[in-house]
Amino acid sequence: MLLHGVALLAVFLVIEGRLAQRPLIPLRIFASRTLSAANVVAFFLGSAVFAMWYFVSLYLQQVLDFSAIEAGLAFLPMTLAIIIASSFAGRLVARFGAGRLLSAGMALIGVGMLVFSTLRPDGSYLGDVLLPSLLTAFGIGLSFVPVTIAATAGVKHDDAGLASGLVNTSRQFGGSLGLAILATVASAHTTGIADGGRISVSDLTSGFHAAFIVGAAFGLAGALSAGLALVRRSWRGRAAAAAGE
């Protein structure tokens, strides 16, 4: 199945790059280093965040014995944190630049995932889940806005819609692949330490730990990518704007 997907992607690139007179995705758009870097960061963003929702939900229901409704309500503080952070993100981009804010947001996600990796089998929502939830949520709110700004700032005005669609696709692709990777890591770790095939709550939580550590690596990789590829460009953009004034 994976090989089929790669083959179809290769066919798509040939059609778009060689055969189509009016390609859906002109490959020239990837000449923008800013857009390409934003897509890499969006991929890491999706890889870390999508899996985080999944594993926190499992921990709440399978370890803390929350019902489905209780688990959903437990995510409300995260939702509020994302809304608050997103509302300030635009102004922070204007002050610090998209690259710096994106790097900071991805770093917060990475730190939040690292704190999640300390979840205890006998833990509690307030003592174990709330803090990393808020850290990760603020990171998400600070990342979604600047990654789109960075993507669209690197292309012509007429290509802004395409650039925005590409960065959303990268985020969704990263989420799908990241969840598959982290679920495999968690399952393999849990199965490997289970005693005689019997999976205890401790074994299950240990598997979550392994997944969150990998997710933290994705988040910190996104922070590093934004720092290396987008911070200087954001600074130059602000300097050029100041010079023009």
C-alpha positions, 0 to 999 in steps of 0.5 A: 500500500505504501509503495502504491502511494509513492507511485501515485505521488510520482505520477502526480509530480510528473503530470503537474511538472511535465504534462499539465498546461495549467497544473493544480499545484505548479511545482515552481511554488516550492522554489520559495524557501520560506514556503518549503520551511513552513511546510516542514514545520507544519508537518512536525506540528501535525505529527506532534499534536494529532497524536497528543489528543489521541494518547491523552484521551486514552490515558484519561479513559483507560488509566484514570477511568474517565467516561467519554463525556468526562474526557471530552470536558477535560479538554475544555481548558486546552480549547480555551488556551488555544483560543487565547493564544491564537487571539494574541498570535497575530500581534506577536507576529507583528512584533517578533516575526513569524519565525520567532513566534513559530519556533517558540510555539513549537518549543512549547509543544515539545516541552508539553509533550515531555511533561506528558511523558511523566504521566503516572499510572496512579495519577490525576487530572489536576496533578498530571494532565492539566499542566502539560495540556495547557503548555501544549495548547498555548504552543498550538495557539502560538503556532497555527497563525505564524505557520500560515503567515510564513507560508503565504509571505513567501509567495506571490499574492495570487499564490497565497491560497495555494500556499495556505492549502499546502501548509494545511495539507502538510499538517494533516499528512504529518498528523496521519503519519505521526499518529501511525508512528507514535501508536506503533511505538506505544504498542510495541513498547507496551507489548514488550514489557507486558508480563506473559501477555497481560497488559497492566495499567503501568505497562499501558502508561509506559507505552504512552511515555514512549509515544510522548517522548517521540512526539516531543522530538517532533515538536522540538524538531519543528522549533529547530526548523523554524529557528533555522529557516524562518527566524532570519527571514522574519527579521529581514522582513521587519527590517525592510519594512522599518527601512521603508518607513 
